[in-house]
Amino acid sequence: MILASISMFVELGLVKKFSIERETLYRFLMTIKKNYRDVPYHNWRHAFNVAQVMFAILMGCEMKGTFSDLEVLGMFVGCLCHDLDHRGTNNAYQQKAGSALVLLYGTTNTMEHHHFNHSVMILSSENLNIFSSLSAECYSAVMNVLKHSILATDLSTYFQHRTRFFKLVESREYSWGIEEHRELLRSMLMTASDIAASSKPWEVQQRVAHLVTAEFLSQGDKERQELNLQPQALMDRERQHELPKLQIRWIADICLPLYQSLGQMNPKLSVMADGALENMKHWDSLARKSEQNNSSFK
């Protein structure tokens, strides 16, 4: 994954464009990897997968030309850094538990602020700063894109902005020359990359869903045992048989509308909606089997 990450930096033209020293890039990527915790899902492998999807969108769907080189740099690094030091518990848990992170960052985008600040800490080390050749103005610009990209991976941010994006695409009123529109597109592409497992081949989608579920159930156990709270359905170990139904709802409500809108904007991105629809069929089949098994036990 480290070698593939280096290849993507090179193929995106970032190493040459920004005179990134190879040794610095190697150290940076190794440090990023080390600063992900050993949790079931929000780990280095997830960060790499998100970056790989972003790379595929930029290169394979010819989206790279929509953005400046600085934006591409900020988004791609944002993908690699977007869950740094994730503890396997979400923002809602930080709030319920009154964690140190809530005291530090507040209740809005709590974990995402932490991921960004962790990124800044790593980039502040002289031998890890892949932005070191940038002018002060360009450095400020790329850090703004980096922060925006990481904060965009909070689903609450996605929900705030998606209606605006869908309307722009539906009415064909978008213009990527307008900064506000391009910023909105960057947000949507970050979310699309972050939740892209829902669009991948069934074997991958099913495996990832079980990893996410393992992390959620662990959080649910903490909520029940340490906070004396009833966890929500997807985090309740006693309701894990409902996974297929919950996955159908997740894809239908959150993933599919975004993939369909992106596909409407750029037909090459329709592959994500196609994959998600295919996975919904598999989950539906499993849901039916689960219902039949339950009814046979009654």
N, C-alpha and C positions, 0 to 999 in steps of 0.2 A: 504493500500500500504506500510506503514511503517512496519507493522508486516510481510507482505510477503517479503519485502526486507531483514529483519532480518533472516527469514527462508532460503532465498537463500544464504546469507552469511554463515549460518551454514551448509547447504547442500553441498556447494562448498568446505567445510572443511577449510574456511579461518579463522573463529573465533578460532578454535583449533590450527591450524598451526601457526598463528601469535599472539597467546595469546591476542586477542582483548578483552578488558573489555566490558562487556555487557552495562554498564551505558554509557561508552564513545561511543559505537556504536549507542545507542538510541539517545544520544544528537547529534551525527554527522548527523544521518539521519533526525532528526527533523530540524536541521539547514539547511541542503541541501534543504529540502522541502520549508522552509521559504524564501530561497534565490532565488527561482523561482518566476518570476512576474506573475501577473494575465493577461496573454495574451491568445488568443484563442487556439493556438497550442503548441508553444514552452514553455510549462509549466512543472510542476512537474509530471503530469500524463504521458506526453510524455517521460520524463526521465525514469520513472519507467517502461514504456512499452518497451523501448529500452533495459534496464537492464534485463527484463524478457525474451526477445528474446535471448539475449546473454546467459543467464542461460540455456535456452532450447537447444541452439546450443552446449554449452559445455557439458551439462549432457545428453540430449536426443539424440544427434548425436555423442556422444562419442568423442568429440574434446578436452575434458579437458586434456587428457594425452599428447596431442601434445605440450602443453605449460608448463612452470615451474609454481610453485605455485605463485611466484612473478608476473609473467605475467598475470595469472588469476586474481590476486588481482588488478593489475593496470588497466586491461581491464574492470573488473566489476565496480570498483569505477569510471572509466572513463565514463562508460555508465550513471551512476547516475548523474555525474557532467558535462556532455558534453555540456549542454546548460544553465548553471548557469547564472542568471541575464540577460537572453535574453530579448531584448526590443520589439520583434515582428517585427523587420526590419532586412534585410539581409546585407551581406558585401557590396554589390553593393550600397545599400542605404547609408551606413556609408560613402562611398567614395563620392557619389554625394552630400551628405549634408555637407561634411567636418566635420564630428562629432568629438567630443573629443576623441572617441575611435581610430579613424584613426590617430589623432595627437599623441596618446599614443603608439599605436601598429603598425602603418604603414598600408599599403593596402593589405598585404598578410596575409591570415587567421586572419583577424582583430578580428571578434567576438570570434573565437576559442581561440586566445591568451587571450582574456578577460575571457572566461570561465575557462581556465586553471589557470590563475592568481587568479581568484576568489576561485577556489578550493584550491590553495596553501594558500590563506589567511585563509580559514576555517580550514584547516589541521594544520596551524601554532598555533592555539589556543590549549593550553595544554589539556583542558578538552574535546576537539573534535578530537584529533590526534589519529586516529585508527592505525596509523603506528608507534606508540611510542615505541613498543617493538623491532623494527627492528634495526639491526646494521647500522652503517653509510653507509657501502657498500650496504646493501640491501635496505636501505632507498633511496639512490641515484638511484639504479636500478629501484625500483618501481615508483619513480617520473618520470623517463625517459619514462617508459611504459605508465604512466598516461598522460604525455604531448603528446606523440606520438598518443595515442588513441583518445584524444580529438581533436587534429589537423587533424586527419584522417577523422573526420566527416564533414569537409569542402568538398563539392562536387568537387571543383577545384583540391583538393589533390587526390581524387578518380580518376578523369579523367587523372591525371598525371601518375598514377601507374597501372591503370586497364589493359592496353594493355600488359604490362609485365606479370601480373598475369595470364591473359587469355592464353598467349603463353606458360607459364610454365605448366599450367594445360593441355592444348591441347597436348603438346609434352611429357607430363609426366616426365618432367625434374626437377620437384620440389623435394626438400629434406628438410623436416622440421627440420633437424639437422643443416642446414645452417642458421645462424642468419638473413641474409638478406631476405631469403625466408620466414622465420617465421614472420619477421617484416611486410612483404608484406601481409601475410595471416591475421595478426592481423588487419591491415588497412582495408582489404576487409570485415572482419567479423564485424568491427565497422560500416562500411557503410551499410552492409546487415541488421544489427540490427536497425540502425537509420531509414532506409526507409522501414522497414518490414511491415508497414501498407498495402502496395500494395499487399502483399501476404496473408493477413488475410481474413476470411470469408466476403462475400459481405457487410453484414450489418455494420460491423466494418469499412471496407475499405471506404464505401460511407460516413459514419459519419466523419471519419478522413479527407477525401478529402474536405468536406465542412468546417471543422475547419481550415485546411491549407488555403483554399480559403478565408475564412473570414479574416485571418491575412494578406494574400497577398493583398486583396482589400483595407484593411486599409492602407497598405504601399502605394499602388497605389494612394489613395486619398491624402496622404501626398505629394507624388511626384508631383501630378497635382496642388494642392492648395498652397503648401509651396515652392516648388522648380520650379514651372512652367515647369514641364517636362511631356512628354507623357509617361505614364507607359507602360511596355510591356504587351502583351496579357493576361497572367495569372494574372496580377495585375490590369487590367483595368475593372472597374465596368461596363462599357458600353458593355463589351464583355464576361460577366460571363456566358452567354448562351453557350459559347464554351467549358465549363468545360469538358464534356465527351471526346471531341476530344483531348483536352490538356492532359487529364489523360491517354488516349491511348498512346499518344506520350511519356509521362513521363515513363510509364511502359515499353514500347517497347525499348526506347533509353537508359534508365538509370538503371531500376530495373532488367528487364529480362536477359540481358547479364550477369550480376553478378550472379543472382540466378542459371542460367543454368551452368555457369562455376563452381560454388560451388557444384552443384549437380553432375557434371562430376567428381569432385574430391572426393566427399563423397555422395553416392547415398541417404543417409538419409536426405540430405539437398535439395533433389529434390522437396520436399513438397512446398518449397518457390516458385519455378518456376511454379509448378502446380497451386498454389493459384493465382499467378499473371496472368497466362493465363486465368483462370476462370473469374477473375475480368475484364480483357480486353473484354471478351464476353459481360458482363453486360454493360460496358461503351459503347461498340459498339452499343448495342441495344438502349441505351439512345440517342446516337448520331444520329441514324437513325430516331428515333421519333422526335428529335429536328429539323432535316432537313425537315421532313414531315410537321411539324407544321409551319415552316418558309415558305415553299413553298405554303401551303394552305392560308397563309395570303397575299401572293403576288397577 
